[in-house]
Amino acid sequence: MLNSVFKTCLLTILLCVLFVSPVNAQKPTARTFFDIGVQNSENAEYSEAIDAFEHAIKLKPDYAKAYFNLGQAYYNLHRYTEASDAFTQAVTVKPKYAEAYVALGIISSMLGRNDEAIKALRKAVKLKPKNADAHYRLGIVYVEEERYEKAVYAFRSAVKVKPDFAEAHYNLGVAYLELRETMLSSARNEYNKLRKLNKNLADELSDMIKKVKK
């Protein structure tokens, strides 16, 4: 008798598990879609990643990291205006998101919006003074604007944070050269440092120094 009751109860439990109502099924969360988007991005499936991140944002409108990753997916598809919009949204919902400001600065520069790029990158270095890449990217934009003294300061900040940052040493040397004779000795100094880090860049900088001296 007891055995029969036990079997009946067990069958009832199994039926409940197998035929549970969809109403009680767990719905996917914003994090679920975010994780799917990350996996899509890792597989270079950027269109699918965009769909996933947009679903995550729909469920959680203040999901800054989803906006950031959405921007990266757009960037990888060369959809730069949409990438810029996504990065802008990321810093809107999370004003202290330094990495998003760096990304926004890079994409703004690519779109020819250097004033916006400088503003974003200055915000990034203010939030994270030890972010060498933010200082470096800011220096690059200053060079594009021919604001070489500010570029020198930015590149010097980058190599102070990361002494083995070869590209920053190289561009620092180039910025010194643009300031001509007054900074020639400083350019040579960067050349000496660069010889130990990257011979090709050192040789290129050396050629530029020789041209200035002629």
MARKOLPA-609073 format. One record per residue: residue number from 1; residue in one letter; y, z, x of N, C-alpha, C in turn. Coordinates in steps of 0.05 Angstrom, whole numbers. Example, Ala and Ser with C-alpha at 12.3 -4.5 7.8 and 13.67 -1.06 7.14 Angstrom:
<zaros>
ZARO    i  aa     n_v     n_w     n_u    ca_v    ca_w    ca_u     c_v     c_w     c_u
ZARO    1   A    -114     156     264     -90     156     246     -66     156     264
ZARO    2   S     -45     142     257     -21     143     273       1     157     258
</zaros>
This chain:
<zaros>
ZARO    i  aa     n_v     n_w     n_u    ca_v    ca_w    ca_u     c_v     c_w     c_u
ZARO    1   M     -24       0      17       0       0       0      25       0      17
ZARO    2   L      26      18      36      49      20      54      52      -5      71
ZARO    3   N      29     -16      79      30     -41      95      41     -64      78
ZARO    4   S      35     -65      53      45     -86      35      75     -84      32
ZARO    5   V      84     -59      28     113     -54      25     128     -62      50
ZARO    6   F     117     -55      73     129     -62      99     132     -92     102
ZARO    7   K     111    -107      95     112    -136      97     132    -148      79
ZARO    8   T     135    -137      54     155    -147      35     183    -143      46
ZARO    9   C     188    -119      57     215    -113      68     221    -131      92
ZARO   10   L     202    -136     109     206    -153     132     212    -181     124
ZARO   11   L     198    -191     103     203    -218      93     231    -221      81
ZARO   12   T     239    -200      67     266    -200      55     288    -201      77
ZARO   13   I     283    -186      98     303    -186     121     304    -214     133
ZARO   14   L     281    -226     138     280    -253     150     294    -274     133
ZARO   15   L     290    -272     107     302    -291      89     333    -288      89
ZARO   16   C     342    -263      91     371    -258      92     383    -270     117
ZARO   17   V     368    -268     140     378    -279     165     378    -309     165
ZARO   18   L     357    -321     154     354    -350     154     373    -364     134
ZARO   19   F     378    -350     112     394    -363      90     420    -348      85
ZARO   20   V     431    -337     106     456    -323     103     478    -342      93
ZARO   21   S     495    -333      76     516    -350      65     536    -359      86
ZARO   22   P     544    -384      85     564    -394     104     590    -378     104
ZARO   23   V     596    -366      81     620    -349      79     620    -327      99
ZARO   24   N     596    -317     105     594    -294     124     590    -303     153
ZARO   25   A     588    -330     157     584    -340     184     609    -336     201
ZARO   26   Q     606    -330     226     629    -325     244     644    -351     249
ZARO   27   K     671    -351     244     687    -375     248     695    -376     277
ZARO   28   P     698    -401     288     707    -404     315     735    -393     319
ZARO   29   T     740    -380     341     766    -368     347     783    -387     365
ZARO   30   A     808    -379     369     825    -394     387     813    -395     415
ZARO   31   R     801    -372     423     788    -371     450     764    -390     452
ZARO   32   T     750    -393     430     727    -411     429     737    -440     436
ZARO   33   F     757    -449     422     768    -475     426     780    -478     454
ZARO   34   F     793    -457     464     805    -457     490     783    -461     511
ZARO   35   D     761    -446     509     739    -449     528     727    -477     528
ZARO   36   I     725    -489     504     715    -516     501     734    -535     515
ZARO   37   G     760    -531     512     780    -548     525     778    -546     555
ZARO   38   V     774    -522     566     772    -518     594     747    -533     605
ZARO   39   Q     725    -531     590     701    -545     598     705    -576     597
ZARO   40   N     719    -585     577     725    -614     575     742    -623     599
ZARO   41   S     762    -607     606     779    -613     629     763    -615     655
ZARO   42   E     745    -595     658     729    -595     683     711    -620     685
ZARO   43   N     704    -631     661     688    -656     661     705    -681     659
ZARO   44   A     732    -678     663     750    -700     662     751    -713     635
ZARO   45   E     744    -698     614     745    -709     586     772    -699     574
ZARO   46   Y     794    -711     583     820    -700     577     828    -704     548
ZARO   47   S     820    -726     535     827    -730     507     814    -709     490
ZARO   48   E     788    -703     496     774    -682     481     786    -655     487
ZARO   49   A     795    -651     511     807    -625     519     833    -621     502
ZARO   50   I     848    -643     499     873    -641     483     867    -632     455
ZARO   51   D     847    -644     443     839    -637     415     832    -607     414
ZARO   52   A     816    -598     434     808    -570     434     831    -551     437
ZARO   53   F     849    -557     456     872    -539     461     890    -538     436
ZARO   54   E     893    -562     423     910    -562     399     898    -546     376
ZARO   55   H     871    -546     374     858    -529     355     863    -499     361
ZARO   56   A     861    -493     387     866    -465     395     895    -456     388
ZARO   57   I     914    -474     393     942    -467     387     947    -465     357
ZARO   58   K     932    -482     341     935    -480     312     926    -453     302
ZARO   59   L     906    -442     314     896    -416     306     913    -393     318
ZARO   60   K     925    -398     341     941    -378     355     966    -391     366
ZARO   61   P     987    -393     350    1011    -408     358    1026    -398     383
ZARO   62   D    1021    -373     391    1034    -362     415    1015    -362     439
ZARO   63   Y     995    -380     439     975    -381     460     986    -396     485
ZARO   64   A    1001    -382     502    1015    -395     524     996    -409     543
ZARO   65   K     973    -397     549     954    -410     567     942    -436     556
ZARO   66   A     939    -437     530     930    -461     517     951    -483     519
ZARO   67   Y     976    -476     516     998    -496     520     998    -506     548
ZARO   68   F     994    -488     567     995    -495     596     972    -515     602
ZARO   69   N     948    -508     592     925    -526     597     928    -552     582
ZARO   70   L     940    -551     559     946    -576     544     964    -594     560
ZARO   71   G     985    -582     572    1003    -597     590     988    -610     613
ZARO   72   Q     970    -595     625     955    -606     647     937    -630     638
ZARO   73   A     926    -628     615     909    -649     604     926    -675     599
ZARO   74   Y     949    -671     587     967    -693     583     976    -705     610
ZARO   75   Y     981    -688     630     989    -697     656     967    -715     668
ZARO   76   N     942    -707     666     920    -722     677     916    -749     663
ZARO   77   L     927    -752     639     926    -777     625     952    -793     629
ZARO   78   H     969    -783     646     995    -796     652    1013    -797     628
ZARO   79   R    1009    -778     610    1026    -776     586    1047    -754     592
ZARO   80   Y    1066    -761     609    1084    -741     621    1104    -728     602
ZARO   81   T    1114    -743     583    1133    -731     564    1119    -710     547
ZARO   82   E    1094    -716     539    1079    -696     523    1071    -672     540
ZARO   83   A    1066    -677     566    1060    -655     584    1084    -637     587
ZARO   84   S    1108    -649     589    1133    -633     591    1137    -616     566
ZARO   85   D    1132    -628     543    1135    -613     518    1116    -589     517
ZARO   86   A    1091    -593     526    1071    -571     526    1079    -549     546
ZARO   87   F    1088    -556     569    1097    -536     589    1121    -521     579
ZARO   88   T    1139    -535     565    1163    -522     553    1154    -502     532
ZARO   89   Q    1135    -509     516    1124    -490     496    1112    -466     510
ZARO   90   A    1098    -470     532    1085    -448     546    1105    -427     555
ZARO   91   V    1128    -436     567    1148    -417     576    1165    -406     553
ZARO   92   T    1164    -420     531    1179    -410     507    1164    -386     495
ZARO   93   V    1138    -388     493    1123    -365     482    1117    -344     502
ZARO   94   K    1119    -351     528    1115    -331     550    1136    -336     572
ZARO   95   P    1159    -324     568    1182    -330     586    1178    -322     615
ZARO   96   K    1158    -306     622    1153    -299     649    1129    -313     661
ZARO   97   Y    1123    -337     651    1100    -352     660    1108    -370     684
ZARO   98   A    1106    -359     708    1116    -372     732    1102    -399     737
ZARO   99   E    1075    -399     734    1060    -424     739    1069    -446     720
ZARO  100   A    1075    -439     695    1084    -459     676    1112    -470     684
ZARO  101   Y    1129    -453     694    1155    -462     704    1152    -482     727
ZARO  102   V    1133    -476     745    1128    -495     767    1119    -522     757
ZARO  103   A    1100    -521     738    1090    -546     726    1113    -561     712
ZARO  104   L    1129    -546     697    1152    -558     683    1171    -571     703
ZARO  105   G    1176    -557     725    1194    -568     746    1183    -594     757
ZARO  106   I    1157    -594     763    1145    -619     775    1147    -642     756
ZARO  107   I    1140    -637     730    1140    -659     711    1168    -668     704
ZARO  108   S    1188    -649     704    1215    -657     699    1226    -675     721
ZARO  109   S    1219    -668     746    1227    -685     768    1215    -713     766
ZARO  110   M    1190    -715     758    1177    -741     755    1190    -758     734
ZARO  111   L    1201    -744     714    1215    -758     692    1244    -763     698
ZARO  112   G    1253    -757     722    1280    -761     730    1300    -741     720
ZARO  113   R    1289    -718     711    1307    -697     700    1310    -675     721
ZARO  114   N    1323    -682     743    1324    -663     765    1339    -637     760
ZARO  115   D    1360    -638     743    1374    -614     735    1355    -594     722
ZARO  116   E    1338    -605     703    1319    -588     690    1297    -578     709
ZARO  117   A    1290    -596     728    1270    -588     747    1279    -565     765
ZARO  118   I    1304    -567     774    1316    -546     791    1317    -519     775
ZARO  119   K    1326    -521     750    1328    -497     734    1301    -484     730
ZARO  120   A    1280    -500     725    1253    -489     721    1242    -477     747
ZARO  121   L    1246    -491     769    1234    -481     794    1249    -457     805
ZARO  122   R    1275    -456     800    1290    -431     808    1280    -407     792
ZARO  123   K    1274    -412     767    1263    -391     750    1236    -382     761
ZARO  124   A    1220    -401     770    1193    -395     780    1195    -378     805
ZARO  125   V    1213    -385     824    1215    -369     849    1227    -342     843
ZARO  126   K    1243    -340     822    1255    -314     815    1233    -296     804
ZARO  127   L    1215    -307     788    1193    -292     777    1172    -285     798
ZARO  128   K    1166    -304     816    1146    -300     836    1156    -309     863
ZARO  129   P    1172    -292     877    1184    -299     903    1163    -306     924
ZARO  130   K    1138    -298     921    1118    -304     941    1101    -328     934
ZARO  131   N    1111    -344     915    1097    -369     908    1108    -391     926
ZARO  132   A    1094    -397     948    1103    -416     967    1106    -444     955
ZARO  133   D    1088    -451     937    1090    -478     925    1115    -482     909
ZARO  134   A    1123    -460     895    1148    -462     879    1172    -467     897
ZARO  135   H    1174    -453     919    1196    -457     938    1195    -486     949
ZARO  136   Y    1171    -495     956    1167    -522     967    1176    -543     947
ZARO  137   R    1167    -541     922    1173    -561     902    1204    -561     897
ZARO  138   L    1216    -538     898    1245    -536     895    1259    -551     917
ZARO  139   G    1249    -547     942    1260    -561     965    1258    -591     962
ZARO  140   I    1235    -601     952    1231    -630     948    1252    -641     929
ZARO  141   V    1258    -627     907    1278    -636     888    1305    -636     900
ZARO  142   Y    1311    -616     916    1337    -615     930    1341    -639     949
ZARO  143   V    1319    -646     963    1320    -669     980    1326    -695     964
ZARO  144   E    1313    -698     941    1318    -721     924    1347    -722     915
ZARO  145   E    1359    -698     912    1387    -697     904    1406    -698     928
ZARO  146   E    1395    -700     952    1410    -700     977    1426    -674     981
ZARO  147   R    1415    -653     972    1427    -626     976    1411    -612     998
ZARO  148   Y    1416    -621    1022    1398    -615    1044    1400    -585    1053
ZARO  149   E    1423    -573    1051    1425    -545    1059    1409    -528    1041
ZARO  150   K    1410    -534    1015    1393    -519     996    1363    -525    1000
ZARO  151   A    1357    -550    1008    1330    -557    1013    1319    -541    1037
ZARO  152   V    1336    -539    1058    1329    -523    1082    1322    -495    1074
ZARO  153   Y    1338    -483    1058    1333    -455    1049    1307    -453    1034
ZARO  154   A    1302    -472    1016    1277    -472    1000    1252    -475    1018
ZARO  155   F    1253    -494    1036    1230    -499    1054    1226    -475    1073
ZARO  156   R    1248    -463    1082    1245    -440    1099    1232    -416    1084
ZARO  157   S    1239    -414    1059    1227    -393    1042    1197    -399    1039
ZARO  158   A    1190    -424    1036    1162    -432    1033    1145    -424    1057
ZARO  159   V    1156    -431    1081    1140    -425    1105    1141    -396    1113
ZARO  160   K    1161    -382    1103    1161    -353    1107    1138    -340    1092
ZARO  161   V    1134    -349    1068    1112    -339    1051    1085    -348    1062
ZARO  162   K    1084    -374    1071    1059    -386    1080    1064    -400    1106
ZARO  163   P    1062    -386    1128    1068    -397    1155    1053    -422    1163
ZARO  164   D    1029    -427    1152    1013    -450    1159    1016    -473    1139
ZARO  165   F    1038    -473    1124    1043    -493    1104    1055    -518    1118
ZARO  166   A    1037    -536    1126    1045    -559    1143    1066    -577    1130
ZARO  167   E    1061    -584    1104    1079    -602    1090    1107    -589    1088
ZARO  168   A    1109    -563    1085    1135    -550    1083    1149    -551    1110
ZARO  169   H    1134    -547    1132    1146    -549    1159    1157    -577    1164
ZARO  170   Y    1141    -597    1155    1149    -625    1159    1174    -631    1144
ZARO  171   N    1175    -623    1118    1199    -629    1102    1223    -613    1111
ZARO  172   L    1218    -589    1122    1239    -573    1133    1252    -588    1157
ZARO  173   G    1234    -599    1174    1244    -615    1196    1260    -639    1188
ZARO  174   V    1250    -652    1167    1265    -676    1156    1292    -668    1145
ZARO  175   A    1293    -645    1131    1318    -636    1120    1338    -629    1142
ZARO  176   Y    1328    -617    1163    1345    -611    1186    1357    -637    1197
ZARO  177   L    1340    -657    1200    1349    -683    1210    1371    -696    1193
ZARO  178   E    1369    -692    1167    1389    -704    1149    1416    -690    1153
ZARO  179   L    1415    -666    1164    1440    -652    1171    1450    -660    1199
ZARO  180   R    1436    -678    1211    1443    -691    1236    1445    -671    1259
ZARO  181   E    1464    -676    1277    1465    -663    1303    1465    -633    1302
ZARO  182   T    1478    -622    1281    1480    -593    1280    1453    -579    1277
ZARO  183   M    1434    -594    1266    1408    -582    1261    1386    -595    1278
ZARO  184   L    1393    -611    1298    1373    -625    1314    1354    -605    1328
ZARO  185   S    1365    -584    1339    1349    -564    1353    1330    -551    1334
ZARO  186   S    1338    -546    1309    1321    -534    1289    1298    -553    1282
ZARO  187   A    1305    -579    1281    1284    -598    1275    1263    -599    1297
ZARO  188   R    1272    -597    1322    1253    -596    1344    1235    -571    1342
ZARO  189   N    1247    -549    1334    1232    -524    1331    1209    -528    1310
ZARO  190   E    1215    -542    1288    1195    -547    1267    1173    -565    1278
ZARO  191   Y    1182    -584    1295    1162    -602    1308    1142    -587    1325
ZARO  192   N    1152    -568    1340    1135    -551    1357    1115    -535    1341
ZARO  193   K    1124    -525    1319    1105    -510    1301    1085    -528    1288
ZARO  194   L    1095    -552    1281    1078    -571    1266    1056    -583    1284
ZARO  195   R    1060    -584    1310    1040    -595    1328    1014    -579    1326
ZARO  196   K    1015    -553    1320     991    -537    1318     978    -538    1291
ZARO  197   L     993    -549    1271     983    -549    1244     973    -576    1234
ZARO  198   N     988    -597    1242     981    -624    1232     993    -645    1251
ZARO  199   K     976    -656    1268     985    -674    1289     998    -699    1278
ZARO  200   N     987    -710    1256     999    -734    1244    1027    -730    1234
ZARO  201   L    1031    -708    1220    1058    -702    1211    1077    -696    1234
ZARO  202   A    1066    -682    1255    1082    -676    1278    1091    -702    1292
ZARO  203   D    1074    -721    1295    1081    -747    1308    1102    -761    1291
ZARO  204   E    1099    -760    1265    1118    -774    1248    1146    -761    1250
ZARO  205   L    1146    -734    1250    1172    -720    1253    1184    -726    1281
ZARO  206   S    1167    -727    1301    1177    -733    1328    1190    -760    1330
ZARO  207   D    1179    -780    1316    1191    -807    1316    1218    -806    1302
ZARO  208   M    1220    -790    1281    1246    -788    1267    1267    -774    1284
ZARO  209   I    1259    -754    1300    1277    -740    1318    1288    -759    1339
ZARO  210   K    1270    -776    1349    1278    -795    1370    1298    -815    1359
ZARO  211   K    1295    -823    1334    1313    -842    1322    1341    -830    1319
ZARO  212   V    1342    -804    1312    1367    -791    1308    1382    -788    1335
ZARO  213   K    1367    -784    1356    1379    -780    1383    1391    -806    1394
ZARO  214   K    1381    -829    1385    1390    -855    1396    1419    -860    1387
</zaros>
